[in-house]
Amino acid sequence: MKKKIRYIEEIYTDKYRTLYQAIQIDIDYDKKSKGLHSKSVRAMVNPNLSILLKRRYLTDIYELVKEEIIGDDK
């Protein structure tokens, strides 16, 4: 059975890996707002945290569907 993705969780860090910030985007709300929800949530990320480290796709009960490790070059 294919699980429906409801949330995207993104974890950002700086180049020294000393600060971290996670944001969570509601996919259903983002579709209703035509992409403005995700744009406004991503705008709240600290500008010093320029590396997207991980992206996790979660169901409506927060089960992990898929995890992408993006910015981990170490």
C-alpha positions in Angstrom: 0.0 0.0 0.0 1.3 3.4 -1.0 1.4 5.9 1.9 0.2 9.4 1.3 2.7 12.1 2.1 1.2 14.9 4.3 4.2 16.7 5.7 7.7 17.6 4.5 10.3 18.2 7.2 13.5 20.0 6.2 16.6 20.4 8.3 19.0 23.3 7.6 22.5 23.9 9.0 25.4 26.3 8.6 28.7 25.6 7.0 30.3 24.7 10.3 27.5 22.4 11.4 27.0 24.2 14.7 23.5 25.5 14.2 20.5 23.6 13.0 16.9 24.5 12.2 14.0 22.3 11.2 10.8 23.4 9.4 7.7 21.4 8.7 5.5 22.0 5.7 1.9 20.8 5.5 1.3 19.6 1.9 -2.5 19.9 2.0 -2.4 23.4 3.3 0.3 24.3 0.7 -1.9 23.0 -2.1 -4.8 25.1 -0.9 -2.7 28.2 -0.7 -1.1 27.5 -4.1 2.4 27.3 -2.8 2.4 30.3 -0.5 2.6 28.3 2.7 5.9 26.6 1.8 7.3 29.8 0.5 6.5 31.7 3.7 7.8 28.9 6.0 11.1 28.6 4.0 11.4 32.4 4.3 11.5 32.1 8.1 14.7 30.0 8.0 17.7 31.8 9.5 19.7 33.2 6.5 23.0 32.0 8.0 21.7 28.4 7.6 22.3 28.0 3.9 22.7 24.2 3.7 19.7 21.9 3.3 20.9 18.9 5.2 17.9 16.5 5.2 14.4 16.3 3.8 11.9 13.8 5.3 8.6 12.9 3.9 6.0 12.0 6.6 2.4 10.7 6.6 -0.5 12.3 8.5 0.5 10.3 11.6 4.2 11.3 11.3 5.5 7.9 10.0 8.6 8.2 7.9 8.0 7.5 4.2 11.2 8.6 2.7 14.4 10.5 3.8 16.8 12.3 1.6 20.2 13.3 2.9 21.2 16.2 0.7 23.9 18.4 2.1 26.0 15.9 4.0 29.4 16.1 2.3 31.4 15.0 5.3 
